[in-house]
Each structure stands twice: as C-alpha cells, then as structure tokens.
Amino acid sequence: MKENLLNIKTMQDAIAETKKNIATIKEKYEKELQPLNEAVKTLEEKIEAEKQIINPIILKKFNETKEKKYEGGIGVQERKELTYDEVKVFEWALEKKMFLSLDKKSFEKVAENIGAPTVKVGKKLLVTYPKELKIEG
C-alpha cells in the first residue's frame, strides 16, 4: 500500500507541476495576444462608428422607398414592437386570471390578439449587416 501511496503522491506532484507549466504558458500567450485582442476591439469600435453613420441614411431611404435591400448586402427588417403600461396590463391579467405574474415574453406573443389594455403594436426598424459585406466594382 505504501508503494501505491507513493505512486499517487508522485502523480499528484507531476499534475501540480504540469498545471504550473500550463499557467505559465497561458500567461505568456495572453500577454502576446493582448495587442491582437486590442486591435480587434478597436476595429470593432470603428465598424460600429461607421454603422452609426450608415444606419440613419439607410433608414431614411427605407422610409422614402420601402426598399429593404441595399448596397453591400445591408438590409432593413421590420419587427413588431409592443408598448404598454406593465402595471395596468398586470392588473388586467390578474382580473382575467390569465397570468399569476407577468411573463413578458409569453404576454408579448399574444398581447395584440387578446384585447389587453394599453397595448400598442408598432414597428421597429432594424438595419442588418451580412457577416461579410459584398462590395462590387
């Protein structure tokens, strides 16, 4: 049994040493990757800034033409957007014994069809971008 315990101790020591080596390697690579990660973050922020310039232009064109597809594969999607007074809707739901608590996700699926008070169905426009822009020419 003593031999088995020594074997376990030897393996435990080897595991500890290996984990220490792994941590050292991870730290080294994390330091090496830091500039690359920062470069990616900077580029993502620049893309977002460009989108903030493009989005109002696309939405203006959409509102004028109702066209949903634009240069580079950019598109516009119309999505339902419900607005309502949560307190009044919750009170209404309790009266109707429909919900014990307002499950917003479930409620919003049926809200426009069940006559709940204060519910307004609007549209929300969303500019979409493909994973890779298609630039012609």
C-alpha positions as CSV (number, residue, x, y, z in Angstrom):
1,M,0.0,0.0,0.0
2,K,2.8,2.4,0.8
3,E,4.1,1.9,-2.8
4,N,0.7,2.9,-4.1
5,L,0.6,6.0,-1.9
6,L,4.0,7.0,-3.2
7,N,2.8,6.4,-6.8
8,I,-0.2,8.7,-6.1
9,K,2.0,11.3,-4.5
10,T,4.4,11.2,-7.5
11,M,1.5,11.6,-9.9
12,Q,-0.1,14.4,-7.8
13,D,3.3,16.2,-7.9
14,A,3.5,15.7,-11.6
15,I,0.0,17.1,-12.1
16,A,0.8,20.2,-9.9
17,E,4.0,20.8,-11.9
18,T,2.1,20.4,-15.2
19,K,-0.6,22.8,-14.1
20,K,2.0,25.3,-13.1
21,N,3.6,25.0,-16.6
22,I,0.2,25.4,-18.2
23,A,-0.4,28.5,-16.2
24,T,2.9,30.0,-17.2
25,I,2.3,29.2,-20.9
26,K,-1.2,30.7,-20.7
27,E,0.1,33.9,-19.1
28,K,2.8,34.2,-21.8
29,Y,0.3,33.7,-24.7
30,E,-2.3,36.0,-23.1
31,K,0.4,38.7,-23.0
32,E,1.2,38.0,-26.6
33,L,-2.4,38.0,-27.6
34,Q,-3.3,41.3,-25.8
35,P,-2.2,43.6,-28.7
36,L,-4.2,41.5,-31.1
37,N,-7.3,41.5,-28.9
38,E,-7.0,45.2,-28.5
39,A,-6.6,45.6,-32.3
40,V,-9.8,43.6,-32.8
41,K,-11.7,45.6,-30.2
42,T,-10.5,48.9,-31.9
43,L,-11.6,47.7,-35.3
44,E,-15.0,46.6,-33.9
45,E,-15.5,50.0,-32.4
46,K,-14.6,51.6,-35.7
47,I,-17.1,49.4,-37.5
48,E,-19.8,50.4,-35.0
49,A,-19.0,54.1,-35.6
50,E,-19.3,53.6,-39.4
51,K,-22.7,51.8,-38.8
52,Q,-23.9,54.8,-36.8
53,I,-23.2,56.9,-39.9
54,I,-24.8,54.4,-42.3
55,N,-27.9,53.5,-40.3
56,P,-29.7,56.8,-40.5
57,I,-29.1,57.0,-44.2
58,I,-30.5,53.5,-44.7
59,L,-33.5,54.2,-42.6
60,K,-34.2,57.4,-44.4
61,K,-34.0,55.6,-47.8
62,F,-36.2,52.9,-46.4
63,N,-38.8,55.4,-45.2
64,E,-38.9,57.0,-48.6
65,T,-38.9,53.9,-50.8
66,K,-39.8,50.9,-48.5
67,E,-36.9,49.1,-50.2
68,K,-35.4,46.6,-47.8
69,K,-32.1,45.6,-49.6
70,Y,-29.2,48.0,-50.0
71,E,-25.6,48.1,-51.2
72,G,-23.2,45.7,-49.6
73,G,-25.9,43.3,-48.5
74,I,-27.3,45.7,-45.9
75,G,-30.9,45.2,-45.2
76,V,-33.8,46.6,-43.2
77,Q,-36.1,44.3,-41.1
78,E,-39.4,45.4,-39.7
79,R,-40.2,43.9,-36.4
80,K,-43.2,44.3,-34.2
81,E,-42.6,46.3,-31.1
82,L,-45.2,46.3,-28.3
83,T,-45.5,49.2,-25.9
84,Y,-47.8,49.0,-22.9
85,D,-48.2,50.0,-19.3
86,E,-46.9,47.0,-17.4
87,V,-48.8,47.8,-14.2
88,K,-52.2,48.2,-15.9
89,V,-51.6,45.1,-18.0
90,F,-50.6,43.1,-14.9
91,E,-53.8,44.2,-13.1
92,W,-55.8,43.3,-16.2
93,A,-54.1,39.9,-16.3
94,L,-54.9,39.2,-12.7
95,E,-58.6,40.2,-13.2
96,K,-58.7,37.8,-16.2
97,K,-56.9,35.2,-14.1
98,M,-54.6,34.7,-17.1
99,F,-51.2,35.1,-15.5
100,L,-50.0,34.9,-11.9
101,S,-47.1,37.1,-12.8
102,L,-46.5,39.0,-16.0
103,D,-44.3,36.8,-18.2
104,K,-43.4,39.5,-20.7
105,K,-42.2,37.1,-23.3
106,S,-45.3,35.0,-23.2
107,F,-47.6,38.0,-22.9
108,E,-46.0,39.8,-25.9
109,K,-46.6,36.7,-28.1
110,V,-50.4,37.0,-27.5
111,A,-50.8,40.7,-26.5
112,E,-52.1,42.1,-29.7
113,N,-54.8,39.4,-30.0
114,I,-56.3,39.2,-26.5
115,G,-57.5,42.8,-26.0
116,A,-55.2,43.7,-23.2
117,P,-55.3,47.4,-22.2
118,T,-52.7,50.0,-23.2
119,V,-51.1,47.6,-25.8
120,K,-50.0,49.4,-28.9
121,V,-48.4,47.5,-31.8
122,G,-45.8,49.4,-33.6
123,K,-42.9,48.6,-35.9
124,K,-39.3,48.7,-35.1
125,L,-36.8,49.1,-37.9
126,L,-33.6,47.3,-37.7
127,V,-30.7,47.7,-40.1
128,T,-29.0,44.4,-40.8
129,Y,-25.5,43.7,-42.0
130,P,-24.2,40.5,-43.6
131,K,-21.2,38.8,-41.9
132,E,-19.2,39.9,-44.9
133,L,-20.1,43.0,-46.9
134,K,-20.3,42.5,-50.7
135,I,-18.6,45.3,-52.4
136,E,-19.0,45.5,-56.1
137,G,-16.6,47.1,-58.5
